[in-house]
Amino acid sequence: MPASIVIVHDDPTFLETTATLLRADGYDVAAFEDSMAAMNALESAAHVEVLVTRVNFPEGKPNGISLALVTRTKRPFLKVVFAGKPGLDRLTEDLGELVSYPGDLGEVVQAVTRALAEARRSAPQREA
């Protein structure tokens, strides 16, 4: 079964390139530029294993930490990869892995792979 990954980022280059790299690795990816639209989609999604989001969004939009916390109320086994400036790890600690942004998108893909492996180890087995 392909992994279900949601990417939320307002940088179109980050969003599309990361989604393309993950799809090339066989993952099922949904990409959103708007964090509010992503929150609505996450509410109704049947299955999500990994959320990739930036830490901060423009004023008036839910930030990545809020997005992760709200989503985890319904999906406690969700793994999160945050993209943000070094030093923001104090905000993301215990929520997910922080990957430097802007930075090497290959590192984002590697972080998603690690998060996915952890998600599959910790989540209860789904019935077929």
C-alpha positions in Angstrom: 0.0 0.0 0.0 1.5 3.4 -0.9 2.0 5.8 1.9 -0.5 8.6 2.3 1.4 11.9 2.7 0.1 15.4 3.0 2.4 18.3 2.2 1.5 21.9 3.2 3.7 24.7 2.2 3.2 28.1 0.7 6.4 28.0 -1.4 5.2 26.5 -4.8 8.7 25.3 -5.7 9.1 23.5 -2.3 5.6 22.1 -2.6 5.8 20.8 -6.2 9.3 19.5 -6.1 8.9 17.7 -2.8 5.6 16.2 -4.0 7.3 15.1 -7.3 10.2 13.5 -5.4 7.9 11.6 -3.1 5.6 10.4 -5.9 8.7 9.2 -7.8 9.4 7.0 -4.7 5.9 5.5 -5.0 4.2 7.5 -2.3 0.6 8.8 -2.5 0.9 12.6 -2.0 -1.6 15.4 -1.6 -0.2 18.9 -1.8 -1.7 22.2 -0.5 -0.4 25.7 -0.5 -3.0 26.9 2.0 -2.9 25.5 5.5 -6.6 26.1 6.0 -7.5 24.1 2.9 -5.1 21.4 4.1 -6.8 21.3 7.6 -10.2 20.8 5.9 -8.8 18.0 3.7 -7.1 16.4 6.7 -10.4 16.4 8.6 -12.1 14.3 5.9 -9.2 12.1 4.7 -9.6 8.4 5.2 -5.9 7.7 5.8 -2.8 9.9 6.4 0.5 8.6 7.7 2.8 11.6 7.4 2.2 15.4 7.4 4.9 17.6 5.9 4.4 21.3 6.8 6.3 24.4 7.3 6.4 25.7 10.9 5.1 29.2 10.2 2.5 30.4 7.7 1.5 34.0 6.9 -0.6 35.8 9.5 -4.2 34.7 9.5 -3.4 31.1 8.5 -3.0 28.2 10.9 0.7 27.5 11.6 2.2 24.1 11.1 2.2 23.3 14.8 -1.5 24.0 15.1 -2.1 21.9 12.0 -0.2 19.0 13.5 -1.9 19.3 16.9 -5.4 19.5 15.4 -4.7 16.6 13.0 -3.3 14.4 15.8 -6.5 14.7 17.8 -8.1 12.5 15.2 -4.9 10.7 14.1 -2.7 10.1 17.1 -0.2 8.0 15.2 0.4 10.7 12.5 4.1 11.5 12.0 5.1 15.1 11.2 8.0 16.5 9.3 8.4 20.3 9.8 10.3 22.6 7.3 11.7 25.6 9.0 14.7 27.7 10.1 17.2 26.1 12.4 16.4 27.0 16.0 12.7 26.4 15.6 13.2 22.9 16.9 12.3 24.2 20.4 8.7 24.6 19.0 8.6 21.3 17.2 10.2 19.2 19.9 8.0 16.1 20.7 5.8 16.8 17.6 8.1 15.8 14.8 11.4 16.2 13.0 12.5 19.7 11.9 14.3 19.8 8.5 16.1 23.0 7.5 14.2 25.3 5.1 15.3 26.5 2.7 17.5 23.5 2.2 18.1 20.3 0.5 14.8 18.7 -0.5 16.5 15.3 -0.5 16.7 15.8 3.3 12.9 16.3 3.4 12.4 13.0 1.5 14.8 11.2 3.9 12.9 12.6 6.9 9.6 11.5 5.4 11.0 8.0 4.9 12.1 7.9 8.5 8.7 9.2 9.7 6.9 6.7 7.6 8.9 3.8 8.9 8.2 5.0 12.5 4.5 5.5 11.7 4.2 1.9 10.4 5.9 0.5 13.5 3.8 2.4 16.0 0.4 2.4 14.4 -2.1 -0.4 15.1 -2.5 -2.8 12.2 -5.3 -1.9 9.9 -7.8 -4.6 9.1 -7.9 -5.6 5.4 
